Amino acid sequence: MTTETAGSTELTETTEATDTTDATEIRPAAVEVHDVHKWYGAHRVLDGVELTVRPGEVTVILGPSGSGKSTLLRVINHLEKPEVGYVSVNGEPIGVRRHGERLKELSERVILGQRGRIGFVFQNFNLFPHLTALDNVAAAPVATGKLTKPQAQELARELLGRVGLADKVGAYPRQLSGGQQQRVAIARALALGPGVILFDEPTSALDPELVGEVLAVIKDLATSGTTLIIVTHEIGFAREVADQVVFLDEGRIVEQGPPTEVLDHPKHERTRDFLSKVL
């Protein structure tokens, strides 16, 4: 359990019996959300969210508008700071460090380094309009000093080919369709080799005929072992790719489990009501 005090988050941990399993053999969860609360003014957006995503797992988050789905993604990579609780990725707290029983905010420079290990694909692409597709993808590896410009451009060509845009390396965003722009954004998210990629309704800004090309790229990623957390309203897609489905409502996880349970046999009335309106 966690409480916020004087700019830091206090941790209270329960000691459990020691497991005889060798700790070196246990892989940490790819993402763990620990009792996260987030509010804007008097409006509580996230209310005690607890979530575990295993390495290589695909988690799909469903819920009505305003349920806190996008805020949860932004908390995971610390674009939003929770008032209470914290998130860890591969066992490392994001945006904070342990100081005794408290968690204290890291510097923005360190947080930026952590975000480089968490890819983020936004609803509205967020490409640099003055850069070509190639340079949009190559920008982050160069800016972080991970690759030289020629190395980054070689990687960008490879990634653009992977998302089916090998012939668009020199195109500017305005010359691309919405689906093509989103595929460039996915290639950009892959450029730093993240272990986790967050997708915030990646098809919501697309015309219906362009949705399939983006979902096909995400399906390919889902089979590659990359850990994905996807906010979407595409129920058929969720059924096909998800290892677990999470239904969020009013900032709380109402129901979660395999898609065959949550989508086909939901236990909670709120989940059933939501699915009846979107299926």
Number of C-alpha atoms within 10 A of each C-alpha: 13 21 16 15 12 7 11 19 24 21 19 11 9 7 6 6 6 6 7 6 8 7 9 7 7 8 11 17 16 21 25 21 20 18 19 25 24 23 17 9 7 6 8 13 21 27 18 19 19 16 15 14 22 17 19 18 22 26 27 27 26 28 23 16 11 13 19 24 27 20 21 26 21 17 21 25 26 20 15 14 22 22 19 23 23 26 25 20 22 17 13 16 18 22 27 22 15 16 12 9 13 18 23 17 16 14 10 10 8 13 17 16 12 18 18 21 18 21 24 23 23 21 18 17 20 13 20 14 11 11 15 20 31 27 22 24 30 27 19 18 22 18 11 13 10 12 17 14 16 11 13 23 21 13 21 27 21 17 24 23 15 14 22 15 20 16 10 19 19 13 15 19 23 12 13 14 13 20 23 21 23 29 27 30 27 27 29 27 25 25 22 23 15 17 20 27 24 23 23 23 20 26 26 15 16 18 11 10 8 16 18 14 16 20 17 13 16 21 15 14 19 19 13 10 14 20 24 28 23 25 24 20 20 17 15 10 16 22 18 10 20 23 20 21 25 24 24 25 23 17 23 19 21 17 18 22 16 16 22 14 14 21 22 12 11 19 14 12 10 16 23 15 11 15 19 9 7 10 10
